[in-house]
Amino acid sequence: MTANKTKGKAPGSSARKAATKRSAVVAVKKPTIKPGRTAAAAAKLLSTVLDVSVRLKDRTQALAQIGNGVVGDRDTFKQIVSLVKDAAADATLRSNALSQLQAATFEPSAFAPYRAAYMTALRSLRRDPDMDIRQRVFGLLAREQDADTQALLLAGLDGTQDALLPPEKALQLLSYDPHAGAYEVARKIEKAPPNALARREALRVLAADAESVDRFADVLQDKKEPTEVRQIAAGALNHLAPKRMQAIAREMALDDSESDDLRTVSLTALAHFGDPGALTSDAQLQAHVRKITEGEGSTGLQAAAEQFKVRCN
């Protein structure tokens, strides 16, 4: 009897039916979230965020739970923007609210209706009394290559307006989209820097300026310059004038009075960017590299010399 009942049925059909039934049961049990309920939950979270009588920890958690719901509707967006702009509000809460707005930008289609208002809000925060907020919004606007923001940064650096950021930070942000005006200001600061960090940032801006080749060559060859500054110059020169960098790198690699750090930079530049044929036939350089590998030197210099031998021998 059992055989007759199963005759003509495909093997495993019973198992598939059972699985289908189980899936159906699971599907029936899965709760359905109604849009109205979602909106109500979001409104409750927003109310918690904005309620100054609630503990800061709870307000922060509620803000995190809203997530990309900050652009769920215009009222929520406006309320979160108002929180970010409220200089009297808790600094951490303001910063987290700004982070939520920034995160929402990663979904361009959903964020598109709010983008113009978002940019306007960021621009309004460039003079915020909280320096952390101010630096963040300048950074966000600089990455957007906002022309008005670039003009403000330049005006602060050349002294035509009060500086809204420290010079080193302003230069760092200008490096996202360097242009003639930025190069001019960077040259002035590099020659008469307010501090060492500002000078390094000025050099980084000039790393894309073809008119600064001679300056970078001078800095690279000046043993009185700090190692980090010379390394910046080496990278810039390798980008702007690779042949000139190769010639200087060869001289530095042969100079035993040069620091191990800079000889390491030189040998690395030669091995990776030099003409293998010319380097292989350079008897003087080859002999000096062998001398380095057989002598004493920093681990980095020894490794660079060995790498050179592998690539150019």
Backbone bond lengths (Angstrom), bond angles and torsions (degrees), N, CA, C in turn:
res aa  C-N    CA-C-N  psi(-1)  N-CA   C-N-CA  omega(-1)  CA-C   N-CA-C  phi
1 M - - - 1.469 - - 1.521 111.60 -
2 T 1.265 113.50 -39.38 1.464 117.51 -179.31 1.500 110.96 -63.74
3 A 1.370 114.94 -40.18 1.460 119.73 -179.86 1.508 110.20 -63.17
4 N 1.364 118.33 -39.89 1.454 120.88 -179.04 1.526 111.75 -65.71
5 K 1.316 116.60 -36.01 1.464 119.74 -178.26 1.515 112.61 -67.11
6 T 1.313 115.14 -30.72 1.468 118.04 -176.47 1.504 112.12 -98.47
7 K 1.321 117.95 -3.37 1.459 121.17 -177.67 1.522 110.42 -63.87
8 G 1.328 115.91 133.06 1.458 122.02 176.83 1.511 114.19 88.03
9 K 1.317 118.39 -6.58 1.463 121.02 179.24 1.513 109.91 -90.50
10 A 1.307 116.52 138.72 1.474 120.94 179.32 1.514 109.16 -67.19
11 P 1.338 116.78 141.33 1.461 121.27 178.74 1.525 110.04 -56.67
12 G 1.324 115.02 134.24 1.465 119.41 176.15 1.518 113.89 85.98
13 S 1.354 117.56 -1.12 1.465 119.12 -176.88 1.519 111.23 -64.30
14 S 1.333 116.87 -37.38 1.465 120.39 179.24 1.516 111.11 -63.15
15 A 1.342 114.83 -40.52 1.470 119.54 -179.89 1.526 110.97 -64.52
16 R 1.369 114.81 -40.42 1.461 118.52 179.65 1.524 111.10 -64.87
17 K 1.351 116.31 -40.07 1.458 119.71 179.55 1.525 110.81 -63.60
18 A 1.342 114.30 -41.40 1.464 118.35 -179.97 1.518 110.88 -63.12
19 A 1.346 114.26 -41.26 1.467 118.73 179.67 1.520 110.92 -64.39
20 T 1.359 114.64 -38.63 1.465 119.37 179.23 1.521 110.93 -63.48
21 K 1.354 115.05 -41.00 1.460 119.02 179.17 1.522 111.37 -63.97
22 R 1.374 114.37 -41.43 1.465 117.78 179.51 1.525 110.52 -62.88
23 S 1.364 115.73 -40.83 1.461 119.84 179.02 1.520 110.92 -62.25
24 A 1.338 115.15 -39.93 1.457 119.70 -179.50 1.519 110.83 -63.78
25 V 1.360 114.45 -39.87 1.461 118.90 179.47 1.516 110.46 -63.10
26 V 1.369 114.90 -44.44 1.462 119.95 179.72 1.521 110.34 -61.73
27 A 1.359 114.81 -42.17 1.463 119.32 -178.21 1.525 111.06 -63.36
28 V 1.334 115.75 -38.03 1.458 119.66 -179.25 1.522 110.67 -67.70
29 K 1.358 115.35 -37.29 1.458 119.83 -176.67 1.520 112.72 -75.61
30 K 1.350 117.68 -21.04 1.464 120.96 -177.01 1.528 110.11 -66.88
31 P 1.318 117.97 124.34 1.470 120.09 -176.47 1.518 112.09 -70.18
32 T 1.284 115.69 146.97 1.457 121.73 176.41 1.525 108.86 -105.38
33 I 1.352 115.97 123.27 1.462 120.64 -178.37 1.520 108.92 -90.26
34 K 1.292 116.67 119.38 1.459 121.24 -179.63 1.524 110.48 -80.57
35 P 1.339 116.77 141.57 1.466 120.45 179.65 1.521 112.95 -51.78
36 G 1.330 117.16 -41.22 1.458 120.53 -179.38 1.514 112.05 -61.08
37 R 1.352 115.24 -40.38 1.453 119.66 179.74 1.520 110.46 -67.00
38 T 1.340 117.03 -39.13 1.459 121.03 178.21 1.520 110.85 -63.03
39 A 1.317 116.57 -43.99 1.461 121.36 179.17 1.522 110.76 -63.05
40 A 1.330 115.84 -39.25 1.460 120.00 -179.98 1.525 110.79 -65.63
41 A 1.346 115.65 -40.63 1.465 120.17 178.95 1.520 110.69 -64.27
42 A 1.335 115.92 -42.02 1.465 120.42 179.53 1.524 110.53 -64.28
43 A 1.331 116.08 -39.84 1.466 120.39 179.59 1.524 110.81 -64.65
44 K 1.333 116.29 -38.25 1.464 120.64 178.69 1.524 110.59 -65.85
45 L 1.335 116.11 -42.18 1.468 120.24 178.03 1.525 110.55 -62.54
46 L 1.330 115.74 -44.04 1.464 119.83 -179.93 1.526 110.79 -62.47
47 S 1.331 116.03 -39.13 1.461 120.29 178.49 1.526 110.87 -61.69
48 T 1.328 115.89 -38.67 1.469 120.63 178.13 1.523 110.73 -66.09
49 V 1.320 115.91 -42.96 1.468 120.77 -179.66 1.525 110.90 -59.27
50 L 1.312 116.66 -40.63 1.466 121.06 -173.14 1.531 113.73 -87.63
51 D 1.316 116.64 -9.22 1.469 120.89 -176.71 1.533 110.51 -82.94
52 V 1.315 116.99 107.05 1.474 121.18 -176.14 1.522 112.29 -69.27
53 S 1.331 118.04 -13.49 1.465 120.28 179.06 1.531 112.15 -83.20
54 V 1.327 116.45 -12.37 1.468 121.71 179.27 1.524 109.53 -82.63
55 R 1.340 116.26 148.38 1.464 120.32 178.74 1.529 110.57 -57.85
56 L 1.322 115.60 143.64 1.465 120.62 -178.81 1.522 111.12 -57.99
57 K 1.327 117.14 -39.84 1.462 121.01 179.97 1.524 110.94 -59.11
58 D 1.326 116.54 -43.60 1.468 120.72 -179.33 1.530 111.13 -69.30
59 R 1.309 116.33 -37.30 1.471 119.97 177.96 1.532 110.10 -65.04
60 T 1.327 115.75 -41.24 1.466 120.34 179.78 1.523 111.03 -65.06
61 Q 1.339 116.23 -41.84 1.465 120.09 178.82 1.527 111.07 -64.84
62 A 1.313 116.57 -40.99 1.470 120.24 178.93 1.523 110.75 -63.21
63 L 1.323 116.40 -39.29 1.465 120.77 178.42 1.524 110.58 -62.99
64 A 1.335 116.14 -41.77 1.467 120.22 179.31 1.528 110.77 -64.62
65 Q 1.340 116.63 -35.91 1.462 120.45 -178.98 1.526 112.12 -71.34
66 I 1.303 116.55 -26.59 1.472 119.00 176.59 1.520 110.02 -63.86
67 G 1.341 116.46 -39.04 1.464 121.33 177.04 1.513 112.49 55.12
68 N 1.332 115.38 -134.18 1.465 119.66 -179.61 1.527 112.86 -72.60
69 G 1.345 115.19 1.43 1.455 119.28 173.33 1.515 112.57 -66.31
70 V 1.341 116.63 -7.17 1.474 119.49 175.95 1.523 110.64 -60.93
71 V 1.330 116.53 -22.03 1.465 119.49 175.16 1.530 110.10 -113.83
72 G 1.335 115.24 25.83 1.460 119.46 177.66 1.519 112.07 -70.64
73 D 1.318 115.71 -31.79 1.467 120.93 175.68 1.518 107.78 -157.04
74 R 1.313 116.55 164.18 1.467 120.72 -173.26 1.528 112.65 -67.59
75 D 1.315 116.94 -33.38 1.457 118.65 -179.01 1.532 110.58 -66.23
76 T 1.331 116.46 -44.30 1.468 119.90 178.36 1.519 110.33 -60.95
77 F 1.326 116.38 -44.79 1.466 120.70 179.11 1.530 110.63 -58.22
78 K 1.324 116.15 -47.93 1.470 120.01 -178.30 1.528 111.46 -62.45
79 Q 1.323 116.38 -38.83 1.464 120.25 -179.13 1.531 111.07 -67.34
80 I 1.325 116.84 -40.29 1.467 120.12 179.15 1.529 110.27 -68.56
81 V 1.324 116.77 -40.45 1.468 120.50 176.63 1.525 110.04 -61.42
82 S 1.325 116.60 -42.61 1.469 120.57 179.22 1.523 111.00 -62.09
83 L 1.330 116.12 -36.85 1.464 120.19 177.60 1.525 110.85 -64.24
84 V 1.324 116.43 -44.72 1.467 120.39 179.17 1.526 110.28 -60.91
85 K 1.315 116.96 -38.49 1.467 121.47 -176.08 1.532 113.56 -80.97
86 D 1.317 117.04 -10.31 1.466 121.16 -176.93 1.529 110.42 -79.62
87 A 1.310 116.68 99.68 1.470 121.27 -177.41 1.520 112.55 -64.50
88 A 1.331 117.56 -19.24 1.464 120.72 -179.83 1.526 112.31 -85.35
89 A 1.329 117.37 -12.41 1.463 120.98 -179.11 1.522 110.60 -75.14
90 D 1.337 115.34 165.06 1.462 120.14 179.18 1.527 110.55 -59.71
91 A 1.330 116.34 134.20 1.466 121.06 -175.15 1.523 112.26 -62.26
92 T 1.331 116.71 -40.74 1.467 120.28 -179.76 1.521 111.26 -65.46
93 L 1.324 116.00 -41.96 1.462 120.13 179.58 1.524 110.29 -64.63
94 R 1.320 117.15 -41.71 1.469 121.12 177.38 1.527 110.42 -60.97
95 S 1.321 115.55 -44.47 1.463 120.03 -178.90 1.526 111.12 -63.41
96 N 1.335 116.13 -41.88 1.464 119.88 178.47 1.526 111.44 -65.91
97 A 1.317 116.53 -37.29 1.467 119.99 177.89 1.523 110.54 -64.42
98 L 1.323 116.20 -39.70 1.465 119.93 176.80 1.524 110.32 -63.69
99 S 1.328 116.56 -38.89 1.467 120.51 178.23 1.524 111.19 -62.93
100 Q 1.331 116.67 -38.44 1.463 120.04 178.69 1.522 111.06 -64.94
101 L 1.318 116.57 -41.22 1.464 119.93 177.17 1.523 110.74 -63.68
102 Q 1.326 115.24 -43.20 1.462 119.59 179.89 1.523 110.72 -62.59
103 A 1.334 117.22 -42.19 1.465 121.07 -179.89 1.524 111.15 -61.97
104 A 1.315 116.52 -34.71 1.469 120.22 -179.56 1.521 112.08 -64.99
105 T 1.334 117.84 -23.72 1.469 120.63 -179.47 1.520 112.19 -68.50
106 F 1.337 117.21 -15.46 1.461 119.95 -178.64 1.528 112.50 -76.89
107 E 1.328 116.39 -3.12 1.465 121.11 172.11 1.530 107.01 -116.29
108 P 1.336 116.94 80.38 1.475 122.25 -170.31 1.522 114.90 -53.22
109 S 1.327 117.08 -41.61 1.467 118.71 -176.02 1.526 111.15 -66.11
110 A 1.329 116.94 -41.99 1.464 120.08 179.70 1.526 111.33 -72.37
111 F 1.334 116.09 -30.59 1.465 120.24 -175.59 1.527 112.85 -85.04
112 A 1.320 117.17 -19.17 1.469 121.38 -173.74 1.536 114.21 -48.53
113 P 1.335 120.00 -44.77 1.473 119.21 -178.41 1.534 113.56 -64.88
114 Y 1.327 116.55 -17.29 1.469 120.65 -175.65 1.525 112.73 -106.83
115 R 1.307 116.90 -4.66 1.462 120.71 -171.26 1.537 112.60 -60.70
116 A 1.309 117.79 -46.86 1.469 120.46 -177.85 1.528 110.92 -60.98
117 A 1.325 116.70 -43.69 1.470 120.61 179.37 1.525 110.82 -66.74
118 Y 1.314 116.34 -35.08 1.475 121.71 177.79 1.523 110.51 -63.04
119 M 1.326 116.91 -46.94 1.464 120.84 179.72 1.528 110.78 -63.56
120 T 1.319 116.70 -40.25 1.470 120.46 177.86 1.527 110.55 -62.31
121 A 1.325 115.80 -41.45 1.469 120.13 179.23 1.525 110.97 -63.74
122 L 1.330 116.48 -42.51 1.464 119.82 178.74 1.526 110.92 -60.77
123 R 1.322 116.25 -44.79 1.476 119.46 -179.52 1.531 111.27 -61.72
124 S 1.319 116.30 -33.94 1.471 119.49 -179.17 1.525 111.95 -71.09
125 L 1.324 117.11 -15.27 1.468 121.46 -177.41 1.525 113.08 -96.79
126 R 1.321 117.31 3.37 1.466 119.73 -176.81 1.527 112.85 -68.75
127 R 1.313 116.54 -17.25 1.472 120.45 176.66 1.529 111.45 -113.45
128 D 1.302 115.82 22.82 1.461 120.29 -179.38 1.531 110.17 -61.83
129 P 1.335 118.44 141.26 1.462 120.54 -179.94 1.527 113.79 -65.77
130 D 1.332 117.25 -23.02 1.467 121.14 177.60 1.529 108.43 -82.76
131 M 1.329 116.76 111.46 1.461 120.29 -175.49 1.525 112.49 -62.58
132 D 1.330 117.68 -33.77 1.466 119.99 178.83 1.531 110.76 -63.17
133 I 1.330 116.08 -46.16 1.466 120.53 177.09 1.519 109.62 -61.64
134 R 1.315 116.14 -45.03 1.464 120.99 -178.07 1.530 110.91 -59.97
135 Q 1.324 116.56 -46.98 1.464 119.38 -179.27 1.524 111.33 -64.19
136 R 1.326 116.18 -38.76 1.464 118.95 -179.86 1.523 111.94 -63.79
137 V 1.335 116.82 -45.67 1.469 118.36 -177.93 1.530 110.65 -68.74
138 F 1.321 117.17 -35.45 1.460 118.72 174.91 1.531 109.96 -61.72
139 G 1.328 116.05 -41.38 1.462 119.60 178.90 1.518 112.27 -62.91
140 L 1.333 116.68 -43.88 1.466 120.85 179.14 1.523 111.22 -62.97
141 L 1.318 116.23 -42.17 1.467 120.36 -179.70 1.526 111.58 -71.10
142 A 1.327 117.04 -36.11 1.467 120.14 178.79 1.522 110.42 -64.72
143 R 1.324 116.70 -38.98 1.472 119.77 178.22 1.521 111.51 -67.02
144 E 1.318 115.86 -25.40 1.470 120.83 175.12 1.527 111.08 -82.96
145 Q 1.348 116.32 -1.81 1.470 123.05 -177.62 1.533 110.65 54.83
146 D 1.321 114.66 44.52 1.460 121.56 179.60 1.524 109.59 -69.85
147 A 1.319 116.77 117.58 1.467 121.79 -173.36 1.524 112.57 -61.31
148 D 1.318 117.44 -41.70 1.464 120.37 -178.53 1.526 110.94 -65.30
149 T 1.319 115.85 -36.27 1.467 120.27 178.61 1.523 110.69 -68.18
150 Q 1.324 117.02 -41.53 1.463 120.32 176.74 1.525 110.65 -60.74
151 A 1.328 116.37 -39.78 1.467 120.24 178.99 1.528 111.21 -64.07
152 L 1.329 117.00 -39.47 1.466 120.88 178.00 1.528 111.18 -64.22
153 L 1.326 116.18 -41.69 1.465 120.41 179.60 1.524 110.77 -63.37
154 L 1.327 116.14 -44.81 1.469 120.55 179.56 1.525 111.26 -64.54
155 A 1.326 116.40 -41.69 1.469 120.29 -179.60 1.522 111.11 -62.72
156 G 1.324 116.02 -36.71 1.457 119.51 177.92 1.513 112.53 -69.77
157 L 1.329 116.34 -32.39 1.466 120.56 -179.62 1.524 112.50 -77.49
158 D 1.335 116.79 -37.50 1.475 117.86 -177.91 1.528 112.82 -89.50
159 G 1.339 116.52 -0.93 1.455 120.07 173.42 1.510 115.85 87.24
160 T 1.326 118.26 3.92 1.470 119.78 179.79 1.530 111.62 -77.26
161 Q 1.338 116.98 -18.43 1.463 122.24 173.75 1.523 108.28 -138.95
162 D 1.325 115.99 164.41 1.459 119.43 175.84 1.525 109.24 -63.58
163 A 1.322 116.00 136.54 1.462 120.73 179.29 1.525 109.85 -71.54
164 L 1.315 116.41 130.72 1.460 121.37 179.67 1.516 112.03 -94.43
165 L 1.336 116.32 -13.36 1.462 122.27 178.29 1.522 109.08 -136.64
166 P 1.334 118.03 158.59 1.461 120.04 171.98 1.526 109.14 -59.49
167 P 1.326 119.03 148.88 1.471 121.12 -175.71 1.522 113.81 -57.69
168 E 1.341 116.87 -39.07 1.464 118.63 -179.01 1.524 112.05 -65.01
169 K 1.353 116.64 -35.94 1.462 120.17 178.70 1.523 110.66 -71.79
170 A 1.314 116.94 -40.90 1.470 120.74 178.83 1.523 110.75 -61.40
171 L 1.325 116.64 -42.72 1.468 120.65 178.94 1.522 110.94 -65.19
172 Q 1.306 115.92 -40.37 1.465 120.19 178.66 1.526 110.83 -59.03
173 L 1.309 116.67 -42.57 1.465 120.82 -179.36 1.524 111.82 -71.70
174 L 1.316 117.33 -34.76 1.467 120.17 177.35 1.523 111.55 -66.17
175 S 1.323 117.10 -24.14 1.467 119.97 -179.11 1.524 112.12 -68.06
176 Y 1.344 118.11 -14.42 1.463 120.13 176.79 1.528 111.09 -66.17
177 D 1.323 116.62 -29.56 1.467 120.95 -179.97 1.527 109.00 -148.73
178 P 1.341 116.73 67.70 1.469 119.40 -176.83 1.526 111.69 -66.96
179 H 1.325 116.10 146.36 1.464 121.62 177.89 1.515 108.03 -151.18
180 A 1.317 116.69 -175.59 1.467 121.12 -172.52 1.522 112.68 -54.37
181 G 1.332 117.00 -45.75 1.461 119.73 -179.45 1.511 112.40 -62.01
182 A 1.329 116.01 -39.84 1.464 120.47 179.50 1.522 110.87 -67.15
183 Y 1.329 116.73 -38.72 1.472 120.14 179.92 1.527 110.77 -63.89
184 E 1.319 116.18 -42.23 1.463 120.01 -178.46 1.531 111.07 -61.46
185 V 1.325 115.87 -46.12 1.463 120.19 179.30 1.524 110.48 -66.40
186 A 1.333 116.66 -40.51 1.468 120.47 -179.18 1.527 111.30 -63.01
187 R 1.330 117.13 -38.06 1.474 119.95 178.33 1.525 110.56 -62.52
188 K 1.324 116.38 -43.24 1.468 120.27 -179.79 1.527 110.71 -62.50
189 I 1.320 116.09 -43.53 1.465 119.60 -178.19 1.525 111.01 -70.29
190 E 1.319 117.05 -35.51 1.470 119.82 178.96 1.525 110.68 -63.88
191 K 1.317 116.23 -36.25 1.471 120.23 -179.25 1.530 112.02 -76.91
192 A 1.325 117.05 -33.72 1.472 120.72 -179.33 1.528 108.71 -136.32
193 P 1.322 117.01 70.29 1.464 120.57 -174.35 1.528 113.19 -75.00
194 P 1.334 117.05 144.12 1.465 120.15 175.69 1.523 112.32 -72.25
195 N 1.322 115.84 -22.82 1.466 121.47 176.85 1.525 109.02 -162.19
196 A 1.332 116.48 168.77 1.465 121.42 -175.56 1.525 112.07 -64.46
197 L 1.324 116.65 -37.86 1.464 119.96 -179.00 1.522 111.05 -65.37
198 A 1.330 116.55 -40.59 1.466 120.41 178.74 1.521 110.44 -62.23
199 R 1.325 116.62 -37.65 1.468 119.33 179.31 1.528 110.70 -65.76
200 R 1.317 116.78 -42.67 1.464 119.18 179.37 1.529 110.79 -62.14
201 E 1.324 116.51 -41.31 1.466 119.33 179.06 1.526 111.12 -67.19
202 A 1.326 116.84 -34.57 1.469 120.03 176.68 1.526 110.13 -63.48
203 L 1.317 116.48 -41.76 1.467 120.21 178.20 1.527 111.05 -64.27
204 R 1.310 116.94 -36.58 1.471 119.86 178.91 1.527 110.94 -66.27
205 V 1.328 116.65 -37.26 1.470 119.64 175.74 1.521 109.79 -63.58
206 L 1.328 116.52 -42.66 1.468 121.64 -177.16 1.522 112.83 -73.41
207 A 1.316 117.42 -8.05 1.466 120.91 -178.94 1.525 112.66 -62.75
208 A 1.333 117.07 -13.99 1.469 120.72 177.17 1.526 111.66 -108.08
209 D 1.327 116.78 7.40 1.469 121.99 -175.85 1.526 111.02 -99.24
210 A 1.320 116.46 111.55 1.466 121.04 -177.15 1.528 112.54 -62.15
211 E 1.324 117.36 -24.82 1.459 120.35 -178.98 1.535 112.86 -78.58
212 S 1.323 116.57 -3.45 1.467 120.25 -178.08 1.526 113.07 -101.39
213 V 1.325 117.16 10.66 1.467 120.72 -178.06 1.525 111.62 -57.13
214 D 1.326 117.23 -49.55 1.469 120.28 -178.32 1.526 111.29 -60.84
215 R 1.311 115.93 -39.51 1.464 119.28 -179.63 1.524 110.69 -63.75
216 F 1.321 116.62 -43.23 1.461 119.82 179.48 1.530 111.38 -65.86
217 A 1.313 117.37 -36.90 1.465 120.51 177.53 1.530 110.37 -63.06
218 D 1.325 116.22 -42.61 1.469 120.42 179.05 1.530 111.25 -63.63
219 V 1.317 116.04 -45.08 1.468 120.52 -178.69 1.524 110.44 -63.74
220 L 1.322 116.43 -43.49 1.461 120.67 -178.43 1.520 111.87 -61.19
221 Q 1.315 117.31 -38.75 1.467 120.76 -175.55 1.532 113.44 -87.34
222 D 1.306 117.34 -5.49 1.465 121.08 -178.77 1.532 110.03 -86.72
223 K 1.328 116.49 108.18 1.465 120.77 -176.89 1.525 113.11 -69.90
224 K 1.311 116.74 -12.11 1.462 119.82 177.97 1.532 111.87 -81.38
225 E 1.318 115.63 -15.00 1.462 119.37 179.99 1.534 110.23 -73.07
226 P 1.337 117.79 147.94 1.469 120.73 175.92 1.529 110.86 -60.28
227 T 1.317 116.12 148.05 1.467 120.99 -178.33 1.525 112.16 -55.09
228 E 1.332 117.44 -44.68 1.467 120.21 -178.13 1.522 111.62 -61.47
229 V 1.324 116.43 -39.41 1.466 120.71 179.53 1.522 110.12 -65.77
230 R 1.321 117.09 -41.62 1.467 120.47 179.24 1.527 111.01 -67.03
231 Q 1.311 116.97 -34.55 1.464 120.11 177.38 1.528 111.08 -67.08
232 I 1.328 116.91 -38.33 1.468 120.12 175.06 1.524 109.53 -61.56
233 A 1.335 115.98 -43.20 1.465 120.77 179.80 1.522 110.96 -63.06
234 A 1.324 116.98 -39.34 1.467 120.64 179.56 1.523 111.02 -62.79
235 G 1.325 116.67 -45.47 1.462 120.03 179.13 1.518 112.06 -63.50
236 A 1.334 116.46 -41.49 1.464 120.60 179.75 1.520 111.15 -65.93
237 L 1.326 116.12 -43.90 1.463 120.10 -178.45 1.525 110.94 -66.76
238 N 1.310 116.85 -36.55 1.462 120.10 178.14 1.526 110.85 -63.36
239 H 1.325 116.29 -31.32 1.468 121.19 178.37 1.526 112.01 -79.68
240 L 1.332 115.78 -42.98 1.464 120.42 -173.49 1.521 113.47 -83.13
241 A 1.321 116.82 -38.20 1.472 121.35 -175.35 1.524 109.06 -145.54
242 P 1.337 117.47 73.95 1.466 121.13 -173.99 1.526 114.77 -57.17
243 K 1.327 118.26 -37.29 1.468 119.93 -179.70 1.527 110.85 -66.91
244 R 1.309 115.74 -39.95 1.466 119.28 178.20 1.533 109.99 -66.41
245 M 1.307 116.17 -38.70 1.458 120.05 177.59 1.523 110.60 -62.35
246 Q 1.326 117.11 -40.01 1.464 120.28 179.68 1.525 111.25 -63.04
247 A 1.327 116.57 -41.14 1.468 120.36 -179.86 1.529 110.90 -64.58
248 I 1.324 116.49 -43.95 1.466 120.34 179.23 1.524 110.54 -68.47
249 A 1.325 116.59 -39.67 1.465 120.38 179.56 1.523 110.89 -61.03
250 R 1.325 117.41 -38.66 1.468 120.62 178.51 1.526 110.22 -62.99
251 E 1.334 116.64 -45.79 1.465 120.59 179.57 1.528 110.87 -60.12
252 M 1.311 116.55 -42.58 1.465 120.77 -178.32 1.525 111.49 -69.22
253 A 1.326 116.60 -36.48 1.464 120.09 179.32 1.527 111.19 -65.42
254 L 1.324 116.62 -31.42 1.470 121.49 -179.17 1.529 112.64 -84.89
255 D 1.314 117.01 -9.35 1.468 121.76 -174.72 1.529 110.70 -91.95
256 D 1.331 116.47 105.24 1.465 120.46 -178.90 1.526 112.78 -68.60
257 S 1.331 117.01 -17.11 1.461 119.58 178.81 1.530 111.78 -85.00
258 E 1.321 115.17 -5.44 1.464 120.30 178.77 1.529 109.08 -76.44
259 S 1.315 117.00 153.85 1.470 120.46 -179.74 1.523 110.76 -68.96
260 D 1.334 116.06 152.51 1.463 120.33 178.23 1.528 111.20 -59.82
261 D 1.326 116.82 -37.41 1.469 120.17 -179.31 1.525 111.61 -60.91
262 L 1.328 116.41 -44.66 1.467 119.07 -177.77 1.517 111.99 -76.20
263 R 1.332 117.58 -31.47 1.468 118.65 174.55 1.526 109.94 -67.98
264 T 1.313 116.22 -33.80 1.466 119.81 175.51 1.525 110.63 -63.16
265 V 1.329 115.96 -45.48 1.467 121.01 177.22 1.523 110.29 -59.57
266 S 1.323 116.61 -42.82 1.468 121.54 -177.37 1.520 111.70 -64.65
267 L 1.332 116.66 -48.59 1.469 119.83 -179.14 1.527 111.05 -65.27
268 T 1.312 116.54 -36.84 1.469 120.03 178.05 1.526 110.74 -64.79
269 A 1.329 116.46 -42.94 1.467 120.62 178.47 1.521 111.10 -63.70
270 L 1.321 116.49 -41.29 1.467 120.29 179.08 1.521 110.95 -64.82
271 A 1.323 116.43 -45.47 1.465 120.47 -176.73 1.524 112.21 -65.60
272 H 1.318 117.01 -38.07 1.469 120.31 -174.18 1.525 113.75 -90.31
273 F 1.320 117.40 -29.70 1.460 119.47 -172.68 1.527 114.31 -122.24
274 G 1.323 117.35 -5.50 1.456 120.07 -178.61 1.518 113.20 -81.53
275 D 1.325 115.80 172.76 1.465 122.51 177.21 1.524 107.77 -82.06
276 P 1.339 118.68 110.83 1.465 120.95 -176.61 1.528 113.15 -55.69
277 G 1.333 116.47 -39.07 1.463 119.77 -179.59 1.514 112.04 -63.94
278 A 1.335 116.17 -47.00 1.467 120.48 -179.73 1.517 111.16 -65.46
279 L 1.308 117.30 -38.79 1.465 120.96 -179.05 1.527 111.45 -70.47
280 T 1.316 116.57 -37.16 1.465 120.18 179.14 1.522 111.18 -65.24
281 S 1.321 116.75 -35.32 1.471 120.57 -178.61 1.530 113.21 -88.75
282 D 1.320 117.15 1.60 1.471 121.34 179.90 1.527 108.49 -85.17
283 A 1.334 115.94 91.03 1.466 121.11 -174.12 1.525 112.55 -60.60
284 Q 1.329 116.61 -41.84 1.466 119.79 -178.30 1.532 111.14 -62.80
285 L 1.321 115.92 -44.82 1.462 120.13 -179.27 1.528 111.02 -67.57
286 Q 1.334 116.10 -41.97 1.464 120.00 179.29 1.529 111.06 -60.24
287 A 1.325 116.31 -42.80 1.470 120.60 179.91 1.528 110.47 -64.54
288 H 1.311 115.81 -38.98 1.466 119.28 -178.40 1.530 110.81 -69.52
289 V 1.312 116.85 -36.95 1.464 120.14 177.99 1.525 110.03 -65.23
290 R 1.342 116.90 -40.76 1.472 119.86 176.81 1.524 110.41 -61.36
291 K 1.321 115.42 -39.53 1.465 120.72 178.89 1.530 110.68 -61.56
292 I 1.324 116.08 -39.33 1.469 120.10 179.24 1.525 110.42 -65.67
293 T 1.327 116.69 -43.97 1.467 119.77 -178.00 1.522 111.95 -67.60
294 E 1.323 116.93 -27.72 1.468 120.65 -178.64 1.529 112.63 -91.16
295 G 1.327 116.56 -12.80 1.460 120.10 -176.86 1.510 112.44 -103.62
296 E 1.317 115.14 -155.26 1.453 121.26 -179.83 1.529 109.42 -104.08
297 G 1.277 114.92 148.81 1.461 120.51 179.56 1.510 109.53 177.45
298 S 1.299 116.36 171.31 1.464 119.47 179.85 1.526 110.69 -64.98
299 T 1.309 115.47 159.84 1.468 120.37 178.86 1.522 110.73 -58.88
300 G 1.331 116.33 -40.32 1.460 120.17 179.71 1.510 112.43 -64.01
301 L 1.329 116.99 -41.74 1.463 121.03 179.66 1.521 110.43 -66.46
302 Q 1.316 116.94 -43.24 1.467 120.57 178.36 1.531 110.55 -60.70
303 A 1.320 116.30 -43.34 1.468 120.28 -179.85 1.524 110.98 -64.86
304 A 1.338 117.05 -40.31 1.465 120.86 179.11 1.521 110.88 -64.97
305 A 1.335 116.75 -38.79 1.464 120.87 178.82 1.528 110.78 -66.08
306 E 1.318 116.79 -42.13 1.469 120.39 178.54 1.524 110.36 -64.79
307 Q 1.299 116.48 -40.17 1.464 120.83 178.40 1.525 110.72 -63.86
308 F 1.320 115.71 -40.83 1.460 120.33 177.59 1.526 109.97 -60.02
309 K 1.324 117.77 -44.65 1.463 121.83 -179.27 1.526 111.17 -60.72
310 V 1.324 116.41 -39.83 1.463 120.43 -179.45 1.525 111.00 -66.08
311 R 1.309 116.64 -41.60 1.460 121.44 -175.35 1.526 113.72 -83.92
312 C 1.324 116.35 -29.58 1.471 119.49 -170.73 1.525 111.70 -130.18
313 N 1.301 117.13 49.32 1.467 119.91 -179.95 1.531 109.96 -139.55
